[in-house]
Structure formats: C-alpha cells, structure tokens
Amino acid sequence: MKFFLQSYRITFIIKCAKLLFANSIYERRFTMTESDNRKFAIYCRKSKFTGKGDSIETQIEKCKGYIALNFDITDDSEFIIYIDEGFSGKNTKRPDYQKMMKACHNHEIKAIVCYKLDRISRNTIDFSLLLEELKELKIDFISATQPFNTTDPTGEAMIKITSVFADLERKLLAERVRDNMLSLAKTGRWLGGTTPLGYRSIEVKTPVDIDGKIRTAYRLNTREEEVPIVHLIFNKFIEFNSLTKTETFLLNNHIKTRNDKNFSRFGLKAILSNPVYAAADEETLKYFTDLGTIIYNDSSEFDGKHGLMVYNKTDQSTSKSHTLHEYSEWVVSIGKHKPMITGKEWIKVQKLLELNKPKNYHKPKNNTSLLSGILVCGHCGSYMRPKANRRLDENGNKTYSYLCETKEKSRRHLCNITNPQGNLLDERVCDEVKRLAEYEDKEKFHEQIKAAKKQLMTSGKSNVTELDILQKSHKDTEKKINNLVQTLSKTTYGSASNYIQDEIETLHKEKLQIEEKIHTLNELLQHQNDMLVTFDMMIKKLSSFSESFDMMSVEEKRNVLRVLVDKVVWDGTNAELYLSVSNDEKTKPQRAGCK
C-alpha cells in the first residue's frame, strides 16, 4: 500500500507539470531551430559481439525520426552522429563519447539525442554528472523513446528525480566508505598492493577482527637495503628543490628502482608525497588537522615513534585509480612501521612540491611530429621525443626538434648527441618512404602491406574471441554476486553471513578486473580497426602512393609510418630507416641525411 501511494504521488506531480508547462516546449523549439547554429548530436552505442538489443541503424533512425517530428529538421547536415560499437555503458571511456563531449565543450552541439537512457550510461552517478555538465554548457539532453528530455519540463522533472536518488546513492556510498576506513584505521594495517620503496609487507601472526570478520592482517617492515635510497631522494630534493635535478642526479649516479629501472620524475613525486614515510608526530598531526582530514588516533599517540597510514587517499574505481580524494575524505592513522623522516622534514618537502607545480612539464599543443615512438638515438639507444621551439620556419609553421630522453635526463652526461631538426627529418623520412613505395619495388611493398594487414586481422580475431570469453565471465560473475546478495538477505547474522560477505567481496574484485580487461581489449580493437582502414586506404591508392600520402592527416601519416617502418636510428648526422617486412626480418637500412 505504501508503494502504491508513493507511485501515485509521483504520477500526480508529472501530470500537473504537463498541464502547467505544455506551451514552453514550443518556445524552446523555436529558440533552438531559429537562432542556434549548433547541431544535434545523435549518440548510439551497442556491443557488436551480441545479437541482442536494437542495431545501430535502428537507433539512428529512431533519433532522426524524433528530431524530425519534434523540431522539423530532416537535413543530415544538421546532425553529428557518434557511434561506440563494442563498448560497455559501465563507464564513459568510449572514443566517440569523448569526441562528442569535446564537441560540446567547443560549443558545436545544442542537444544530445540518444535512443534510450542506457545508451549514454548504465551508471546512475555518471549520468547525473553528465546532466549537470550539459546544464552548465546550455546543451539539452533527449531520450527518443523515454520521458527523459530537458527541453520538456516533464522530462526535466523526471531527470531531477533521478538526480535526487543518484545524490542519495553518492552520500550513502561515501558514508559506507568512511565507516569502513575508520574500522581499518583501528588496526593501522597495510591493505596490500605494491609496497613503498624502503618497506616490505609481512603477515601479522594475530588476525584482526573488523566488523565481526576475522581477516589476515599485514604491516610494513623496513627493507634495510633500500632505506639509504629513500633518505637520498628526500635529501637531494630538499637540496635541489627540483624533481628534474633529483632525477638527473640519480640517473648519473646509476641509482635505480627496486626493479632495476631509472627513477622518473613522476615516480619520485609519488615517493616524496607519500605520508607513509613521515613520523606520526605533533607536526604531522597539525598539518593534517589543518587540511581537514579525519584523524583516527588520539593526539597523545602522535609521539613520532611510528609512521603514518592514510586510508581512502585515492579513488579506487576502475576508471580513477590514480585520482586523489579531497583531504576531508582521507582517514589518517598511526601505523605499525618505523618512519623514514621527521614530520617537519616531510612537511617541508610538501611545501616545495606545491611551489614547483607551475614548473611541471606540459605537453606541446598541436604537435605535428611524425616519428615519436619509432625514432631512436644511435648513441645510447633511447627513444627521442619532439620538443617544440619558439621560432617559425620560412612558411610560418612552428618548428620542433627531437631530443634524446637519456640526454635530457642526464643533462648531457650519459649522451650528448646532436638534436635533429624535427620538421626536416620528418620530411626526409617521408620522402624516402614515398620513393621506396613508388620507385624501388612496388610489388614487394604491396606484399608487405598485405602481410601486415593479414597479421593484424588474425590478431583481431583472437582478441574478439578473448573478449567474448571475458564478457561471458563478467555476466556469470554478476549472476553469482546477485545470487549471493539474495541469499545474504535471507540469512541471519553469524558465521554463514560473514562467509557470504567475504565471497561477494572476492567476486566483486574479480568483476572489476574483468571489466578492466574488457575495456583494454575494446581500446585495442578500436585501434586495430583504425589501422585496418589505413591498410585498405594504402592498398587502394598504392598506384599513386606519393600523392595519397601527401593528402593524409598527421595521424594517418603516423599510422602509415608505424606500419612500414620498424625504427629510425639517428646518429647525429644521418637517419637510417629500418623497414618492417613480412618475414619479420629487417631490410637493409636506408639512409636519410638531415644535418
């Protein structure tokens, strides 16, 4: 009876909205069609590996029909169609979805139209955030087959109701996470994952009781051979006040990571900003209190004898694993491990890192370089990356050079090769590829492309098979979780209930891992599809390759070079091209001078 009354109330509100605001729909239509030069975005999504659901073509036709009926627009030039085929609605990591949102921010879109709500997202929170974003951009959202339509007050009311529940879901989830983190803070235990430099994870003999569940506990123990490296990193950063100079010092002195790799600026920043190294003393207590973090332990326990543990520091969802939470969401506790530095020193480092933020490297915009990823230094074997210059060439184009990574990081100590002019080197390499394609051995060139395409198609089929298996496994895992949840709802508290909850948690972790693999495979398949298009274009236009190549976009040229060229080696004066061939051997290098 209670449910009936609630449903009746919502229905009554919607009917009233229809009566009061019916005329405003036509006012919005006139505004959108008469004075707005932006276009309609039609978004379609479907997994191409299943036969269920409406096809992409059906979705497009339904959306076009809705626009024609409600806005009297039938000209295809008024539509921009975005299609994500083979991508899940679990998150928004979809190529055409991202292109559409970029167009929205560029003020090219006036309304997004989709077949059904779940084509945009199956995640309530993601959808609610999308609506807020579209509202700020003054872009309408329309579902062609459902009452979700921000051009209609009734539909807008429905969306607001959905947003209320999404907001409630967010708050309940945050509350559950906070309670869980406070339970973990009681133990000061290590939750797992890659241990920080200078520490190892060891099992605690006595299990801990968290919320009535007996769990195996771990804590950090000092790894003595790595402690001097940690101290050196902190001391050198304080001395140099620079991540780059600290990186150069470690590189030139052959000091490497636990995995025998060179330290990077990003890795060093992660070490320097990690609270695990700081002593739990009065300084760190005041520092985190001022930031508004949740402090679990009593202030009298911050005596400097143990290090800090911070829980709920990062977003652990599949798409945001490296995103920091707000400080107010962190839970700071005293760990069971020894600290590496005092709280005063650690805080000093944090202030230096904050001051260095404006100096962070930013990737050059509108980069037109073609050889990234295949250009190699002939002296040390490192890859060479493009570096933008301030000057322009005689045609007014931005110039750039290629810089050896080892040369840059070591400040010329380990490598001092001459930097090639990027624009000129790209031009010479492209000229050499065109010459080989048209004048050396067309038949061999053609066979090479066909062999590479065949290999890519074989790899694609294997990936599709693996994706089918993963999707089936994902569906089975979801089914197991749902069954256990139903069983748990009927089970009284006790050992059986604890066992079921642990099993649900294990399955949930498996599900997240499967989703990550599915996302990676989808991205790989999308890239393979793009490459197949490039192959077909090359084969079709082989008779006039030079002319066709010159007409390609920068990204298309990059794809072509990656297909044909295994690597380009720069020796300081000349470049040697090593072409890929079908038998996996490398051809005799072709030389392309570029002084």
N, C-alpha and C positions, 0 to 999 in steps of 0.2 A: 504493500500500500504506500509505503514511504517513497519507493522508486517511482510509482505512478504519479504521485503529487509533484515530485521534482521535475519529471519529464513534462508534465502539463504546464508547469510554470515557465520552463524554457520555451516551449511552443507558443505560449501566450505572448511572451516578450517578442519573439520573432514576428508573429502576426501583427503586433502593434507597430513594429518597425516598418513593415511593408506598407501599412496604411499611412504612416506619418511621413515617410521619406520616398515614396514611389516616384515623385516627379524629379528628384535630384539626380536620378540615373541619367536622364536625358540631358541634363545640364552638363554632366561630366563628359558624356559622349561628344557633345558639340565642342567642348573645350579641347578634347583630345584630338579630334579629327580636323578641326578647322585651324587651330593656332599652334599646333605642336608638330614640328618637323621630325621628331624622333620616330622610331619604328617599333613594331611589335616583335617581341622575341617569342618564338614558339620553341618550347623545350620538350624533348622526348627522351625517354630512357627505357631500355629493355635489355634483359640478359639474352644474348643471341644464342646461348647454349641450351636453352629450354624452349619447348614448344608452347608453353603456357603464356597467357596474357595477350593483350592486343598488340599487333605488329606496329612498327614504327610508322608505316604508311597510314594505318588506321588512326593513330594518334595525331599525325599531321593533318589529315583530312578533317577530323573532329574539331581540332583547334581552328583551322581555317574557316570551317562552317560556322563556328561560334562567332568569330570576328566578323564574318560577312553578315550574319543575322543581327548582331547587336551594334556594330559600328559601320555597317555598309561599306566595308573595304574588301575588295577581291583582288586587287593588284598585287602580284607576288613580290614586286619591288618594295612593298610596304612591310614585308616580313623578313626576319632573320631567323633561320632555323638552326637550332643547336641539337645535336644528336649524340648521346652517350650510349653506345650499344655494347653490352657485355660488362656493365659496371653496376655494382650494388648501390642501393639507396641508403646504406648504413651510414655513410659519411659523404662529405662533399668533395672528396678527392677524385674528381672526374674532369677530364680535359676540357670538354665543351661547356660544362657547367662553369668552370673557372674562366673560360673565354667570355661567356655570357655576363658574368659578374664584372669582368674587366670592362666590357662594353657599357654596362650600367654605370660604372664609375666615370666613364668617358662621356656620359650624357648622350648615348646613342639609342637608348631604349626608353620607351614610355610605358610599356606594360609587358609583363611576362605571362604568357598563356601556356598552360600545360593540360594534358588530358585528364589526369587525376592528381590529387594531392601527393600520393606516394611516389609519383614520378620525380618530383622535386626532392623529397627526402622521406625516409621512414623513421627519422629521428625527430621526435616532437620538439626537443630543445633547439636543434639545428634549424627547424622550420620557423620557430618563434623568433630566433635571432635574425633569420633571413628577412622576415616581415618587418622587424624593427629597422634593418638596414635599408630596405626598399622604401620605407616610410620617410627616412631621412633624405633619400635621393629623389623623392616625389615620383616614385615608379609604382604602378598598380600591379597587383597580382590577381590572376584569374585562373580558376579551375573550370575547364569547359564542361564537365559533367557533374560537378558538385557545387553546393551552395557556398563556395569559398571565393569571394570576389570583392576586392577592396574598392571597386567602382560602384558597388551596391551596398547601401547601409545595412541591409540584412546580412549580406555575406561578411561585411566588416564586423558586425556584431558576433557572428559565429567564430570568426578568427580571434576576436578578443576573448571569447570564452575559452577557446583552445589555448590562448596565451596564458590565461589565468592558471589553468591546470599545468602548463609547462613550467610556469614560475613556481608553483607549489612543488612540482617534481624536483626542480633545482634545489629548493630550500630543504626539502626532506633529505635529498641525497647529501647535501653539504652537512646537514646535521648528523647523518649516519656516519659520514667520513670523519667528522670531528670527534664523535664518541669513540669510534674505533681507534683513532690516533691517540686519544687520551689513554685508552687501555694499553696500547703499545708503549706509551711513554712511561708507564709504571715499571716496565722491565728494563728500559734502556738498551734493548737488544738490537742487533743488526738484522735488517729484513732480507738480506740477500742481494744478489747482483754482483757486478764487478767491484771488488774491494778497492778502496782508495790506495794510492801509492804510499808505501810505508806500513801497510797493515795487511793482515790475513784474517780470514774468518775461521773461528774454531767453535765446535759444538759445546754447549754448556751441559754438564752432566745432569743437572737437575732441571727437568722440563718446567715450563711456566704455565700457569693457569690464566687464560684470557677469556673472559665472558663464559666461564664454565667449560672451556675447551682446553684440553691438555695438548700443548704444542712443543715441538722440539725448538729449543732456543739456541741462538748463535750470538757471539760477541766478537768484537775486533781485538786482535792481539798484534803487538808490534812485530814488524818484519825488519829485523835489525839492519840487514844489508842495504835496505832502501831508505833508512832514516836520514843518513847524510845527504842524499839527493834531495829529499824534501826540504831540509834545512837550507841547502844551497839555493834551491829555487826561490824560497822566500827571501833569503838574504840578498841575492842578486837582483831580485825585482825591486826591493827597497833601495838598493844602491843605484840601479839604473833608472828606476821609475819608468820602465818601458818593457812591454811584453816582447816586442821585436828584438830589443837588445839582449834580453834574457834568453830568448830563443837562439840568437846568434852565438852567445857565449856557450851554451850547452852543445850546439852543433860543432863549433870549432874545437871544443874540448872532448868531443866524442862521447858525451854523456847521453845515454839512451834510455828509453822506457823499459818497463818490465818485459815487453815483447820484442826488445832489441830494435826499436824504431826511433827515429828522431822525434823529439818533442815538437809539437806545433803550438802556435800562439793560442789556439782555441783550447788545446789540452792543458796548457799552462794556466790559462784563466780559470778553467774548471777546478784545478788544484788550489789555486790561490784564493778562490771564493768559497771553498768548501768549509763549512763550520766544524767539520769533524776534527780538524787539526787544532782548533782553538781550545784553550783551557776553559773549563766552566768556572770562571772567577767573577769578581764583582764588576769588572769592566764589560765582559760579555753579557752579564745579567742586565746591566744598564742599557747596553747597546740594543739588545733585542726587546727590552721593555719599551724603549723609546720608539722602536719600529712598530709596536702594537702587536707583537706575536704572542701566542699563548705560551706561557711559561708553566710547565707542569710542576717542577720541584719547588720546595720552599727556598727562599733567598739564603737562608743559613747554610744550605747544602752546596752553594757555589763557592767552594774553598780552593779551587784550582788544581785539585788532585786528579781529576778525570776530565776527559774530553767531552765535547757536546755531541748530541744526536738530534737531528732535525727531521721530523716526520711531516708528511704532506707538503713537501717542498715543491714538488713538480706535479704537473697534470699527468696522470698515468693512463689516460685514454689512448687508444691506438693511434690517433692522429696528432696528439700533442704531447708526446712523451718527454720532450725537452723544454716544454713551456713552464716557466716558473709561476707558482700561485702568488697571490698577493701576500705580503708579510703577515697580515692579520689572520691568514689561514694556516700559517706554519705552526707546528707544535714543537717547542724546544724543550729538550730533556737532558739530563745528565747521563752519559753513557758509562760503560764499564771499562773503557780503554784509557790508555795514557795519552795525554795531549802532546802535540809536537811543538807548539809555540804558545806564548802567553796570550791572553786576551787582548792586551794592549798592542802587541805586535800585529795580531790578526786584524784588529780594527784599523790600524794604520794602513795595512795593505788594502782593505776595502775602500778606504777613502782615496787612495792612489788610483785604484781601478776606476772609481767613479769619475775622477778628474781626467782619466785617459779616454773616456768614452768618445769625446769628439774626434779623437785621433784614429778611431777604428777604420779599417780599410773598407771602402765602398766599391763595389763592382762598377766599372765604367758602363754608362748607359749607351744604348745603340751600338754595341760592339759589332763591327763588321768583319773581324778576323776570321779566317777560314781554317787555320791549321792547328787550333787548340786540340790537344788530345792525341795528335799524331806527330807533332814537331818535337824532336829530341835533341838535346845538347850532345855534340860529338866529343866533348872533352870528359864529361862526368856521367853522361847517360840519363840525366834528369830531364823531365818534361819542361818545355818552355811555354810560358803563358804570355798573352798580349798585355801590353802596358800602354795606355793612352798618353799621347804627347799633347802639348798645348798648341803647337803650330799646325798650320794648314798647308796642304800641298798647293801646287800651281793651279789646280782646278777648284780649290776651295774646300776640299774634303779633309776631314780630320785624319791625322796621321797617328800611327802607333808603331811600336817596336815589340819584338819578342824577347823576353827576359828569362834566363835560366833560373829555376827555383832555388837550386843549391847556391848559385852565385849571389842571389838576392839575400837568402837567409844567412849565409856565412860572411856577408859583407866582403866578397871577393877573395876570401882566404882559401876556400876549397875549390873555387872555379873562377876564372876571370875571362871567359870567352866574350868575344865582341858581340854586341846585340845587333841582330839583323833588322833592317827596315821592314816592318811588317807589311806595309802596302805593296812594296816592291817584291818581297819574297812571295807573297800570295799570288801576285800577278805572274811571276816567273813559273811557279809550280803549276798554275792553271794552264799556262801556255804549253808547258811540257806535256801535261796530260792530254790536252787537245791535239797536240802533234802526234803523240803515240796512238791516239784513237783514230785519227784520220789518215795518217801517212805511213805509219810503221807496219802494223799488221792488224787490219780491221777484223779479220776472221778470228784471230786469237783473242782480240779484245772483246768481240761479241761472245765467244765461248766462255770467257772469263765471267762476264756479267750473268750469263745464263746459269753457269755453275753456282755462282754465289746466290742467285735467286732460288735455285733448287735447294741448296743447303738451308737457306732461311725458311723456306716453306716446310721442309722436314722438321726443323726446329719448332716452327709454329704449330704443326700438328701435335708434336709431343707436348707442347705447353697447353694446348687446348684439352688434351686427354688428362693431363695433370690437373687442370682447372676443374674439369668435370668431377674428378675424384674428390678434390677439395670441397667443392660445393655440396656434394652428396654427404661428405663427412661433416660439413658445417650444419646441414639440415638434420642429420642424425644426432649431433651433439645438442642442438637446440631442443630436439624432441626429448632427449634424455633429461635435460635440465627441467623442462616443463613437467615431465612425469614426476621427477623428484620433488619439485615445488608443490605439486598437488598432494603427494604423499606426506610431505612435511606439514601441510596444513591440517592433515588428519591425525598427526602424531602428537602425543603428549610429550612434554619436556622430559629429557632423560638421555641415556647414552645413545639410543637409536636416533634421536633428534640431532645430537651433535655429529654423529656419523653422516647423516644425510646432508647436513650443512657443509661439512668438510668436502663431501663428494661433489656438491653443487659448486663450491669454490674451485675445486680442481677442474671440473668440466668447463667452468667459465673461463679459466686461464687458457685451456686448450682451444676454446672457441675464439678468443682474442688472437691467439697465434695463427689459427687457420684464416681468420679474416685478414691478418697482415699479409699472409702468403698469397691470398686471393687478390688483394689489392696490388701487390708487387707483380703478379702474373698478368693482371689486366693492363698495367702500365707497359709491361714488356710486349704484350700482344699488340697494343696500340702502336708502339714504336716499330714493331715488325711490319704492321700494316702500312705505316708511312714509308718504310723502306721498300716494300713491295711496289708501292705506287711509283717510287723513284726508279726502281729497276725497269718497270714497264715503260716509263717515260723515256729512259735511256735507250732501251731496245727499239722502241718505236721511232726514235729520232736519231738513230745511230748514223744514218746516211748524211745527216747534217749536224753532227755532234757539236762542232765548234759553235755554230750559230745558236743551237738549242741551249748549250751550256751558258753562253753569254746572257741569255734571256731569263735564266733561272734566278730565283731569290737567293739571298745569302744562306738561308737554312737549307735550301735544296742543293746548293753548291757544296755545303758542308757534308751532306749525306752522300753525294756522289763521290767526293774525295775519300770519305771513310770506306766506301765500297771498293774503290780502285787502289788506294794507297795504304800500304801496311804501316809505313812510317816515313818521315822526312828527317834526315840527320843533318844538322847544321854544324860545320866545322870551323866557323869563324869567317870564312870567305865564300864557300860554296855550299849548296844543299844537295844531298843525294836522295833520290826518290827510290824507295823500295816498294815495288808494286806487288799486290796480292795476286796470286794465281790459283787456279782451281786445284792443283795437286798439293797445295799447302806449302810449296817451296817459294822462295822469294826470287824475283828476277834480278838480273844484274842491275845495280843501281844506275839511275840516270842522273846526270849532274845538272844542276841549275844554278848558275852563278848569281850572286846578289851581294855586291860589295857595299 
